[in-house]
Amino acid sequence: MENQPSVQSLERAFDLIERLSRSSDGMLLMELSAASGLHKSTVHRLLSSLAAMGYVKKDESSNKYRLTLKLFELSGRVVDNLDVLEISKPYLEHLRNATQEAIHLVVREGIDIVYVYKLDSKNSSIRMFSRIGMRRPMYCTAVGKSILATMSDDEVIKIWGKSDIKRYTEHTVVELGPLFRELEEIRRKGYALDNEENELGVRCIGAVVRDYTGRGKAALSISAPIARMTDARIAELSGEILQTSAAISVELGYRAKPET
């Protein structure tokens, strides 16, 4: 093949990159040659090219080669450009078809959440007042609270202080103490509830969508009239929504830390 030498060089260069990524102290030319099975002149040529492009740097005092942060910068750009809406759509459509209930996706914008996607229920003539583009504070919705639960207490207090705290219904939580207690429960269970706090007659279960840093980038919810959204139904739906939010989070680069 005409391009085989170029492809082979590319494969060898990435092999060196992967080996350097596993060495926190860097590697000598001879070590890389022995580990890769390549002649040291070939390794030197590839390392020189990678260094010229800014991916590798040679420590003059130890003669060891190390990766720079350029690959990290590239991966950060890729992750930042991931479109949470486009990634989420097939998962949300599957969730709606499985549950037959209304599905929402929101993204955080400052101290609020903004609805960016909605799928109506398939088994109800009732239409909720939520709409794409609608903005709500975080403290009174299942989606907002699930995002708040990923934050530190100081961050929650800061957002609370900047929010316009008011009762949307008689069930809306308007005191910080009860909200903190609820956030602890959300962290333990993994999902949040909206018990007619944002709209009378409607109960919602929400779960956070995390980005590669583990922060709440977005959230999704299942909403239904309270007659259908019983405690037993909530328990049934919790597995569905947690599985969906986890799958979307993985697509966005999130990797859960192993439990110790």
Secondary structure, DSSP 8 states (H G I E B T S, - for coil): -TTHHHHHHHHHHHHHHHHHHT-TT-B-HHHHHHHHT--HHHHHHHHHHHHHTTSEEEETTTTEEEE-SHHHHHHHHHHHT--HHHHHHHHHHHHHHHH-SEEEEEEEETTEEEEEEEE--SS-S---S--TT-EEEGGGSHHHHHHHTTS-HHHHHHHHHHS----SSTT----HHHHHHHHHHHHHHS-EEEESSSSTTEEEEEEEEE-TTSSEEEEEEEEEETTT--HHHHHHHHHHHHHHHHHHHHHTT-------
